[in-house]
Amino acid sequence: MALFAVFQTTFLLALLPLRTYESEVLSEPLLLTPESLKVSVNSTRQRLHLQWTVHSLAYHQELKMVFQIQISRFKTSNVIWVENYRTTVKRNRVLHWSWESKLPLECAAHFIRMRSMVDDARIPKPGFWSNWSSWEEADAQNSLGHDPLLVFPKDKLVEEGSNVTICYVSRIHRDNISCYLEGVQIYGEQLDRSVSAFELKNVSFIRKRGTNVFCKVDQGGALGGIVLFVSKVLEEPKDFSCETQDLKTLTCTWDPGSDTGLSKQPSQSYTLFESFSGKKTLCKHRNWCNWQVAQDSQETYNFTLVAENYLRKRSVSILFNLTQRVHPMTPYNLFPKNVGATNATMTWKVHSIGNNSTLLCQLELLAEGKVIQQHNVSIKVNGEYLLSELEPDTEYVARVRCAYTNHFWKWSELISQKFNTAEAAPSEAPDVWRNMKMVSGHPTVSLFWKPLSKVHANGKILFYNVIVENLDKPSRLEVLSIPAPTRSTELTLDQCSYQIHVTAHNSVGPSPASVIVISGDPGNEEVESGRVNGTEDGFSVSWKPQSGDATGYVVEWCDGPQDLPCALQWKNLGPNTTSTVISSGAFRPGVRYNFRIYEISAKRMAHLLEKKAGYLEELAPSDNPQVVMSNLTSHSFTLSWKDYSTESQPGFIQGYHVYLKPKAGEQCPPAFEKTVLPEDSLCCKHTIDNPEQKTFVVENLQPESVYEFFVTAYTSVGEGPLDAFTKITTLDEYSHILIRIILPMIFCVLIVMIICYLKHQWLKEKCYPDIPDPYKSSVLSLIKSKENPHLTIMNINDCVPDAIEVINKPEGSKIQFLGTRKSLTETEFTKPAYIYLLPTEKNYSGPGPCICFENFTYNQAASDFASCGHFPVTPQAPPHQLGPLTSPENLLKALEQNYMNSLGEIPAGEANLNYVSQLASSTSGDKDSLPTNPPEPALCSEYKMQMVIPLGLASAPPSENSSLSSTTLLGQGEHYR
């Protein structure tokens, strides 16, 4: 005990001086200057690394100190960075600090210095800064080489979205240097005579090979550049999860996100670490990794997934129980067996998990892509289930998946199998309808039916049977077999009633029969017509029942326009239905659709109830009426458009608009109102609200005025297109009176001209005949025959040419012939004498040719004679020697001379005129006085002159050289033989 006391006293005495020294030292300001400052450059990371020591500390002494660091660029006075660095200092301990420069270190010299201050609670306040250390220079340009233009930083690696500063160092000291980023010029700041810096903000990833930056001296000078490597940002793994299929191996999966790999930097790596066991494994794949389950029955696992690349590191963790992460393997060997028309048995197998483990399997049945049945089955190895209530001849898909029964985590992957059920007889009768018409006096029935749906066909329909039964003659049956897919037939019937049965057949058997009855008298029933309105859903059709025993209704329509052939459509409805909606994908706006509603009686006969017409959507008329203008007057005219069809229009025609443009300044007629046309011109409009009215009289107009009119139809949505107006001019106020006078006159003139044309021969004979007809002459009535009222007129066809007959009264007439004169009493001759114009041949005898006719127009007295006298002709004279009497000039002269000489011998009133002609004639005189032997025809003279001579004119003596000895015109009572 004494020894301990001695030792304690000795220790206290030795410690007392030390405490006294420390109290003396700490009571005064303590200044500690940094020493041995060294600076190094890391060009790859663009960092300055500093290290220093503090030697003034006592042994084993520890103090908290603050070091203030200054960094200058280019020169010591250009301070760009000041930072206070706090740390605990020991004697001779080396301190470290680093600084990353935004400007590449190769582009400028940097100067670093520091000072310190004790910042310890044991040191009394205030503290004092030590002296600055000397400036230390860090210059990376010493190792750049001698290239005239250098660009930094080299092979810089940054993340997408970062800001990067690049610079160039020029050894040629020129100002015409341009820099480009991927070919686009960039602009920066000149830091020194030979150094310029460019700040690139929010750089983006372009390619894995890096982004090109280069600078060049203009006009073909030096060139320098770098490759800037920009990687995508490393993402935190998503959907990190671990599970097992057999309780032996865990499979962990995740979503790695974007790949940050570059040509300079590999893709990010993933490491799986389990904290309870302390084990870790480097994953070989970017999105999954396997982990072997421990054999020591470890159930709980805590995994950490670490993603790392050159620039950063990210991690995510998960904690779970092994038995709660069981994901069974996919079942296999799924097959149907004992497949019938309505049922089938499905079998399959599963992979076992551990010993005596149970799996819950889900069996699903799909038809047409939809799940229609779902069943859960617990099994260990083999599974089996009976599917019922299936449809015949239907394709189904069965699929199975399983899950761990002890703790549900996930369903396994699905396994599926297709199968078809067997066929069965059709379960429903075909939907049948008919269309009746008369062809050549016989009723013809077009029979239609719809194909059975797949649910009711129960197999492939092979054919349809049509049985036609004559109800008036029940023993007569006709069976037609129509192969599928034909869905119509045509039957020609007589006037009897028929019952028609239609059945569909597949490989198993027939369907129930559809029955329809056809009456012997098809008839065209006249029923009420109405309208239906279309909606987005279709046409809403309703009707009123007429009888209480209806077994159903049928609505019939056609999908296409009424003027085009199309397939007949119909819809069968129940007996208690009075309305329905007719919809079809073929319905189009602006098309009129006609619907017929039939009532089906208890005898299966159809009776037409109503007719409906409607539009899915009405449109404005597509065309305008073809207007005809008539009855134009000075104050009105009539418009008509009889041929305008309203049935083919794209809407129900509600009426018509009549537009009228009067001349400028004229008011609208009373029936019109002013309106503005689309081209902003004023016009007069009259509305006809009756669609059946297709004529209109425009009245109260001004005479001799120009008007323009236009007619268009309108529906509930608008009127037809605005076409060109038609111009008309009203008549003068009095023009209709002139027309009433002139038109009848023109009509009468035309009638007269037509009559004259048709009767021109009659008029010619009456007014100006070629040879006057005495009987048809009006002069005949003025000349009274005193001596022979029975005198007839000769026919010119009976005359012989080249003869002249002169007819005179018989009393006191004398004839000189051939120089010999002979007087005859009146009683000796009762017939006219004949004069023959003959040649002078002496050996010629007999009658010669003559002409004998008279014209009562010129000589009334001649009507008393009906015979001709003839000059004797020598028989020996040949016919060709017969010549004309004389030339027309000589004859006229002779006649004129004899006529003048005889004027004194002929009493007044007795000098009558004969018509003389020199023509050929076969006969002469009255038929009763013709010679027995008529003279032979002689050559006719070519002279055919006619003249008028007085009766009884004395003849002049003939010339000696004339072909005739003499020619004497007979006077009254004289003639020559």
Number of C-alpha atoms within 10 A of each C-alpha: 5 7 7 9 9 10 10 11 10 11 10 10 10 10 10 10 11 11 11 10 11 10 11 10 12 12 12 10 14 17 15 19 18 23 18 11 20 16 19 15 18 13 17 13 14 18 17 19 16 19 16 18 19 19 16 15 16 10 10 7 9 13 17 16 17 20 20 18 19 19 22 20 19 16 13 18 10 12 15 12 13 14 13 13 12 15 13 14 19 20 16 15 12 14 16 12 12 14 14 13 14 13 18 25 26 25 28 22 17 24 23 24 22 24 20 24 21 26 20 15 9 11 17 14 11 8 14 14 16 18 14 15 17 14 16 17 20 21 18 18 13 10 8 11 8 9 13 15 21 26 26 25 25 17 14 20 21 20 19 18 16 13 14 19 16 22 26 26 24 22 14 12 13 11 12 10 18 15 23 15 15 12 10 8 12 15 13 15 11 14 13 12 12 17 18 19 21 17 16 16 11 12 17 16 18 15 12 16 13 20 18 15 21 20 22 20 19 13 8 7 11 16 18 19 20 19 18 22 24 25 29 18 19 24 19 20 22 13 12 19 18 24 24 21 19 15 18 15 15 20 15 19 19 17 15 19 14 15 15 23 18 17 12 14 15 12 18 21 17 25 16 22 18 18 13 11 11 9 10 15 14 13 16 12 11 18 16 17 19 18 18 10 16 11 7 6 8 12 13 13 17 15 23 18 24 19 21 19 17 16 14 12 15 14 15 15 15 13 14 15 13 19 17 17 20 26 23 25 20 18 23 17 13 19 16 20 12 10 16 18 19 17 17 19 15 20 16 18 18 21 17 17 20 10 6 9 13 17 23 17 23 17 22 19 21 16 15 10 9 11 13 12 14 14 12 14 14 16 18 16 16 14 18 17 15 13 20 13 10 20 23 23 21 19 15 21 17 22 20 29 24 28 23 23 15 13 11 16 16 16 19 19 14 15 17 17 15 14 16 18 21 19 21 23 21 28 15 19 21 25 18 23 22 19 12 17 15 13 10 7 9 14 22 18 19 15 19 22 20 14 18 20 12 15 14 18 25 26 26 19 23 13 19 24 17 21 18 20 19 20 17 12 11 10 8 10 14 10 13 12 13 16 14 16 11 13 15 16 14 13 12 13 17 14 14 14 17 21 19 20 20 26 23 30 21 20 15 15 15 22 24 17 19 18 20 20 21 22 15 16 11 17 11 9 10 10 11 10 13 13 15 18 15 21 13 8 11 18 22 15 21 16 17 11 17 9 8 10 13 19 16 19 26 20 23 20 21 19 21 18 16 15 9 8 10 12 10 14 16 22 16 15 17 12 16 12 13 14 14 15 14 18 16 12 7 8 21 15 13 21 22 25 22 21 24 19 23 21 24 23 18 12 13 16 17 22 15 18 21 21 20 19 18 22 24 22 19 21 21 20 24 15 16 21 19 14 20 11 16 12 10 17 21 21 17 17 20 16 21 18 17 14 10 16 11 16 13 16 21 20 26 25 22 16 19 24 17 18 22 25 22 20 13 8 6 10 14 18 18 11 12 17 15 16 14 11 13 8 6 8 9 15 18 20 23 20 17 18 14 11 15 13 13 17 15 15 14 20 15 14 21 21 16 15 15 16 17 16 21 21 24 21 28 25 20 14 13 14 21 20 14 13 11 9 14 14 12 15 16 18 19 15 13 11 11 14 10 9 11 10 10 12 11 11 12 11 11 12 12 12 12 12 13 12 11 13 11 11 11 13 13 12 13 11 15 14 13 11 14 8 8 15 16 16 13 14 17 13 13 18 13 10 15 13 18 10 14 15 12 11 16 18 22 21 16 16 12 19 22 27 28 30 34 29 30 30 37 34 28 26 17 15 22 26 27 23 25 15 11 9 14 12 15 18 14 16 9 11 14 16 20 27 27 28 31 26 27 28 20 19 18 11 11 18 15 16 23 29 33 35 32 37 28 27 23 25 21 19 23 21 25 28 24 22 25 26 27 27 26 29 25 19 24 18 15 12 18 13 15 9 13 22 20 22 23 19 11 16 9 11 14 15 13 21 23 17 15 21 22 14 15 19 15 9 13 19 9 9 6 14 23 22 25 26 22 22 23 27 25 27 25 23 28 33 31 21 16 8 14 16 16 6 8 15 19 14 18 22 18 21 17 13 17 15 11 12 15 16 22 27 26 34 31 29 23 19 16 17 11 9 7 12 18 21 17 21 25 25 31 29 28 24 24 27 32 25 16
